[in-house]
Structure formats: structure tokens, C-alpha cells
Amino acid sequence: MQKLNPSGMTVLITNGDYAGQEGLCLGRAEGTNELWAVSANSSNQIVNLRFDDEFGVLLNPGQSTARN
């Protein structure tokens, strides 16, 4: 089974200072294969988080597919 690539997707941050907030996954964090660069919608900061442990892809059924 192929792993999901969350790059460019709307995500829900589940850990850290921005827990409970939506954000955008910008892609792999530089210099690592374990962390992803995520920008919280409420901030212009980029945080490095672990996919599935600290953030997940946010799916909104019934909304446009471009948002998912």
C-alpha cells in the first residue's frame, strides 16, 4: 500500500502550539525524511511536524475536491 503524500493538502494540527488548528502542508522539511513543513492558517510561521502523529489530512465531505 502506497503512503499518502500530504503535500499541498489542508491538514489538522493535533500537537504543539497550533493543536486544533487547520493549516497547509508545504512538503517535506528540509534535511529530513521524517518531518513535514506545515503552516498553520492562523500564523505565518512554519513548523516541522510528524505526519499521522502530529498532524493529519483534513477531509471535508461535500466540499469542493480542491480543498481536500
Order of alpha helices (4+ residues) and beta strands (2+ residues): beta-beta-beta-beta-beta
